[in-house]
């Protein structure tokens, strides 16, 4: 069953195994990972960004080395360390919220409160683990994702900076402009003036 990152992945059923998977950053990734897991002989009970609940049809243990090889062929990887798994959960939540959740469905809390609540850990702990493993702060990761989403929205030439700021939860167009300039070295208006496809949007895999 395909799910989104903002829906809670159920606990694995009896006899199933939870796999934590790196580099799942888009809805297409869900379909590719499910396909690769099924090709590896697994029954996929649930799959969301960053994780999947799987089992063998005959009840035998999951052959994780074989699963790893199957996933690597499509650019994914299993994550074994619990702290790395937690970081992947954080990234999946951020990507899902910023890139795939409509503005009217965005949570009313701050990102820090939402992430902490969803993962059941203090934001200070999550941020510390994120910085240790990713080499940048969680705050900067969130800003980079928001700026990349702003680029995507601004590629529609009739998009207004103020409307893009509203959709991304900024308090004002000036706030978006400030962060956009910090990341890209130009203003949103200057970026938009370059025209569609000319300013090198990063892929989500590069951002992740």
N, C-alpha and C positions, 0 to 999 in steps of 0.2 A: 504494500500500500504506500503510495507516494504521499508525503506530508511536507509541510513547510517548516522552516526552522522555528518560527514563532509558535507553532503548535507543539505541545509537549510530546516527545516520543515516548510511548508507553514503555513500562518495564518489560524486558524480554519475557515471553511466556515460558513455561516449564520446558526445558530441553533446548531453548534458544539461546543465542549468544549476542551480546551487544558489541558491534564493531565501531570503533571511532576511526573516521576516515578524513585524511587531510586533502585539501584543495577542492573541496566541494563548495562552489561559490555561486551557483546559478541553478535555476530550475532544470536546465538541460542536464546538469551534472547528476540530478536525481535519476533521470531516465538512463543515463549512461552507466552509472554505478549499479542500478538495479539489473540492467542487462548483463553487465560483466559478472555480477555475483551469481545470477541465474546460469550463465554459461559455465561458471565454475562448479555447478551442481548444487547450489544452495537454494533453499526456499526462503524468499525474502518476505518477512512478515510486515515490516515497516521500514521506510527509509526517509530521512530528512537531511537537510544540509548538515554534514559533519558526522552522521551516524546512521547505522542500520541495525535492525534486529533480524538475525538470520538463524537458520537451522538446517540440518541435513534431513532429508525426507525419511531416511531409514533410522534416524535417531542416533547415528554415530557422531563422534566429536567433529567439530569444524576444523578442517585442515587449513590453519591460518597461513602457513608459508605458501600454499597453492593459491589462496585468496589474494595474498600480497602480490604474487606474480601476475595474477589476472588484472588486478587494479593498476599496477604500475604500467601496464601496456597502454592504459588510457590516461596516464598522468596523475593517478591518485596513489595514496599510500596509507597503510594502517598506522595508527598512533597507539603505542603501548603505554607510555608513561602517563599516569593519571593527571599530572600537572599539565602536560602537553595536551591531553584530551580536554582539559578544562579551557585552555587557551583556544582550542579549535571551536569549542562551544561558544565562547565569547565572540569569536570572529564570525561564526555563522549567524548569531543573533544580530550583530551589527550590520552585516551584509543584507540580511533579510529585511530588517527594519528600514534601512536607507534606500535600498534599490528596488524592493519588491512589495512594500506595504504602502497602500494609498494613504494620502495625507489624512483623510477622514478616519482611517483606522489606526493612526499612530497613537501610541500610549500617551496619556497626559502627564506621566512622570518624566523626569529627566532620564537621559540615557543611563546614567550611573545608577539611579534608583531602579530602573526597569531591569537592567542586566543583573544587578545584585539580587533582586527579588526572584527573577527567573531561575538563577543558578544556585540560590540559597547560600551564597558566600558574601562576605563584606566586599564592597567595591575596592577598598584599600588592598585587600589580599589579591583580588582578581587583577587589579592594575599592576601590582608588584610582580606577580607571576607572568603577566603579559610582557612587561618590560624586560624581564630576565630572558625570556625565550624568543622574543621578536626583535629586540634591539631598538625599539621605539616605544614611547608611552602609548597606553590605550587611548588617551585623549587625542594624540596626534593621528592614530589610526582612524579614529572616528572622523576627524576633520578631513583626512585624505579621502575617505569614502564619500563624505558629503560633497566635497569639491568635485570629485569625479562624477557623482550623480548630477551635480549642477552643470557640469560640462555637457552631459547627455541632454539635459532639459534645454540648455541654451543652444544646442545644435538646431532646435526648431527656431527658425529665424524670427517668428512672431512672438516668441517667449519674452516676457518682461522680467527684468532682474528682480523687481519687487515680488512678482508672483512666484518665481523660483525660490526666493528667500522664504516666502510663506510656506510653500510646499515642503521645504526642508527644515522647517521649525526654527528658522532664525528670527530674532526679535526685530530685525530691520534689514533693509537692503544693504545698509552700510556695514552691518556685521558680516553678512555674506561676502561683500566686496573685500573687507579686510582679510578674512581667512583665505579667500580665493587668491588674493594677491600674494599672501605669504607662501602659498603652495606653488603657484604657477608663475609668479613674477609679473602678472598682468591683471587688469580688472576684468570682471565678467563681461562688460560692454566691449572691451578691446578683444577679448576672446571671441565673442559673438561676431564681431566685425570681420574676423578672419574667414568666416564662411564655413559651411559644413565640411567636416572631415579633414580640415587643414591644420588642426592644432594638436593632433596626437593624443587622443584619449587613450588611457591605459586600459588594458583588459583587467577584469576582476582577478584573474589568476596572478597578474603582475602585482596588483595591489595586495593580494592575500599573502 
